[in-house]
């Protein structure tokens, strides 16, 4: 899979199928889109490419926005590889690009530089300066630019449209089961293990501490998880606390992961932590002994 950081793509990737969007989470709705693109690929013998943006435009326009992403860029790339995408264009979304007129985006970037045969977009796709462009405008340029716009019906699960915003909503409310169902996999956080205050070690439950950065803030609490080192096979089952550690008067959100049957140093290593089951909400305990008793109960549930 070829990754581009600009619109200067190789000739073999022109006249392709291009899917445009943020694709945060690559959920079942996105997967439906890719499944349809795969059928077009087979029928017309074309490559499939993705045009996506980094940072997500919503992040660019709202500097105060925190804890929003379902997955980071590396996870997005990994998920697109699994969907057998031939190439990805990761466009840096900056001030200059944000001011691009919608007609310029269509004629100059899509029509002249990328030259796709088919463009797959969602129904609510907006683009160009001040989000002036929409699917209706894009379709007006089909003949002039030589592409065909494909806009499939959105996927619904239990009468609810599969969307990144629905998944964020499920996660913040602690409904991990529904979030994972809409993702068609376990939601996960990918991050670097950092040295903490070693509070877990002091009470007999050593943890790998991970700063969640811009990930969506799932319901603070205790989760059954499994984790693996990046670029290594094999998972370790475990338990994690995502939250502020109120018993210790913590102020910063942190992911603390205790792995079962693991020994070794994880500092500065990268872990992918998959959230399998929500066990309970985070709470403040009167003292450390009460916390330790609760952790033992949580461990039994997590191991089940």
PELIN-V312310 format. One record per residue. N is the residue number from 1. RES is the residue in three letters. SS is DSSP state (helix for helix, strand for strand, loop for the rest). Layout:
BEGIN
N_RES_SS + N_RES_SS
END
This chain:
BEGIN
1_UNK_loop + 2_UNK_strand + 3_UNK_strand + 4_UNK_strand + 5_UNK_loop + 6_UNK_loop + 7_UNK_loop + 8_UNK_loop + 9_UNK_loop + 10_UNK_loop + 11_UNK_helix + 12_UNK_helix + 13_UNK_helix + 14_UNK_loop + 15_UNK_loop + 16_UNK_loop + 17_UNK_strand + 18_UNK_strand + 19_UNK_strand + 20_UNK_strand + 21_UNK_loop + 22_UNK_loop + 23_UNK_loop + 24_UNK_loop + 25_UNK_loop + 26_UNK_loop + 27_UNK_loop + 28_UNK_helix + 29_UNK_helix + 30_UNK_helix + 31_UNK_helix + 32_UNK_helix + 33_UNK_helix + 34_UNK_helix + 35_UNK_helix + 36_UNK_helix + 37_UNK_helix + 38_UNK_helix + 39_UNK_helix + 40_UNK_helix + 41_UNK_helix + 42_UNK_helix + 43_UNK_helix + 44_UNK_helix + 45_UNK_loop + 46_UNK_loop + 47_UNK_loop + 48_UNK_strand + 49_UNK_strand + 50_UNK_strand + 51_UNK_strand + 52_UNK_strand + 53_UNK_strand + 54_UNK_strand + 55_UNK_loop + 56_UNK_loop + 57_UNK_helix + 58_UNK_helix + 59_UNK_helix + 60_UNK_helix + 61_UNK_helix + 62_UNK_loop + 63_UNK_loop + 64_UNK_loop + 65_UNK_loop + 66_UNK_loop + 67_UNK_loop + 68_UNK_loop + 69_UNK_strand + 70_UNK_loop + 71_UNK_loop + 72_UNK_loop + 73_UNK_helix + 74_UNK_helix + 75_UNK_helix + 76_UNK_helix + 77_UNK_helix + 78_UNK_helix + 79_UNK_helix + 80_UNK_helix + 81_UNK_helix + 82_UNK_helix + 83_UNK_loop + 84_UNK_loop + 85_UNK_loop + 86_UNK_loop + 87_UNK_strand + 88_UNK_strand + 89_UNK_strand + 90_UNK_strand + 91_UNK_strand + 92_UNK_strand + 93_UNK_loop + 94_UNK_loop + 95_UNK_helix + 96_UNK_helix + 97_UNK_helix + 98_UNK_helix + 99_UNK_loop + 100_UNK_loop + 101_UNK_loop + 102_UNK_helix + 103_UNK_helix + 104_UNK_helix + 105_UNK_helix + 106_UNK_helix + 107_UNK_helix + 108_UNK_helix + 109_UNK_helix + 110_UNK_helix + 111_UNK_helix + 112_UNK_helix + 113_UNK_helix + 114_UNK_helix + 115_UNK_loop + 116_UNK_loop + 117_UNK_loop + 118_UNK_strand + 119_UNK_strand + 120_UNK_strand + 121_UNK_loop + 122_UNK_loop + 123_UNK_loop + 124_UNK_loop + 125_UNK_loop + 126_UNK_strand + 127_UNK_strand + 128_UNK_loop + 129_UNK_helix + 130_UNK_helix + 131_UNK_helix + 132_UNK_loop + 133_UNK_strand + 134_UNK_strand + 135_UNK_helix + 136_UNK_helix + 137_UNK_helix + 138_UNK_helix + 139_UNK_helix + 140_UNK_helix + 141_UNK_loop + 142_UNK_helix + 143_UNK_helix + 144_UNK_helix + 145_UNK_helix + 146_UNK_loop + 147_UNK_loop + 148_UNK_strand + 149_UNK_strand + 150_UNK_strand + 151_UNK_loop + 152_UNK_loop + 153_UNK_loop + 154_UNK_loop + 155_UNK_loop + 156_UNK_strand + 157_UNK_strand + 158_UNK_loop + 159_UNK_loop + 160_UNK_strand + 161_UNK_strand + 162_UNK_loop + 163_UNK_loop + 164_UNK_helix + 165_UNK_helix + 166_UNK_helix + 167_UNK_helix + 168_UNK_helix + 169_UNK_helix + 170_UNK_helix + 171_UNK_helix + 172_UNK_helix + 173_UNK_loop + 174_UNK_loop + 175_UNK_loop + 176_UNK_helix + 177_UNK_helix + 178_UNK_helix + 179_UNK_helix + 180_UNK_helix + 181_UNK_helix + 182_UNK_helix + 183_UNK_helix + 184_UNK_loop + 185_UNK_loop + 186_UNK_loop + 187_UNK_loop + 188_UNK_strand + 189_UNK_strand + 190_UNK_strand + 191_UNK_strand + 192_UNK_strand + 193_UNK_strand + 194_UNK_strand + 195_UNK_loop + 196_UNK_loop + 197_UNK_loop + 198_UNK_loop + 199_UNK_helix + 200_UNK_helix + 201_UNK_helix + 202_UNK_helix + 203_UNK_loop + 204_UNK_loop + 205_UNK_loop + 206_UNK_loop + 207_UNK_loop + 208_UNK_strand + 209_UNK_strand + 210_UNK_strand + 211_UNK_loop + 212_UNK_loop + 213_UNK_loop + 214_UNK_loop + 215_UNK_strand + 216_UNK_loop + 217_UNK_loop + 218_UNK_loop + 219_UNK_loop + 220_UNK_loop + 221_UNK_strand + 222_UNK_strand + 223_UNK_strand + 224_UNK_strand + 225_UNK_strand + 226_UNK_strand + 227_UNK_strand + 228_UNK_strand + 229_UNK_strand + 230_UNK_loop + 231_UNK_loop + 232_UNK_loop + 233_UNK_loop + 234_UNK_loop + 235_UNK_loop + 236_UNK_strand + 237_UNK_strand + 238_UNK_strand + 239_UNK_strand + 240_UNK_strand + 241_UNK_strand + 242_UNK_strand + 243_UNK_strand + 244_UNK_loop + 245_UNK_loop + 246_UNK_helix + 247_UNK_helix + 248_UNK_helix + 249_UNK_loop + 250_UNK_loop + 251_UNK_loop + 252_UNK_loop + 253_UNK_loop + 254_UNK_strand + 255_UNK_strand + 256_UNK_strand + 257_UNK_strand + 258_UNK_strand + 259_UNK_strand + 260_UNK_loop + 261_UNK_loop + 262_UNK_loop + 263_UNK_loop + 264_UNK_loop + 265_UNK_loop + 266_UNK_loop + 267_UNK_loop + 268_UNK_loop + 269_UNK_loop + 270_UNK_strand + 271_UNK_strand + 272_UNK_strand + 273_UNK_strand + 274_UNK_strand + 275_UNK_strand + 276_UNK_strand + 277_UNK_strand + 278_UNK_strand + 279_UNK_strand + 280_UNK_strand + 281_UNK_strand + 282_UNK_loop + 283_UNK_loop + 284_UNK_loop + 285_UNK_loop + 286_UNK_loop + 287_UNK_loop + 288_UNK_helix + 289_UNK_helix + 290_UNK_helix + 291_UNK_helix + 292_UNK_helix + 293_UNK_helix + 294_UNK_helix + 295_UNK_helix + 296_UNK_helix + 297_UNK_helix + 298_UNK_helix + 299_UNK_helix + 300_UNK_helix + 301_UNK_helix + 302_UNK_helix + 303_UNK_helix + 304_UNK_loop
END
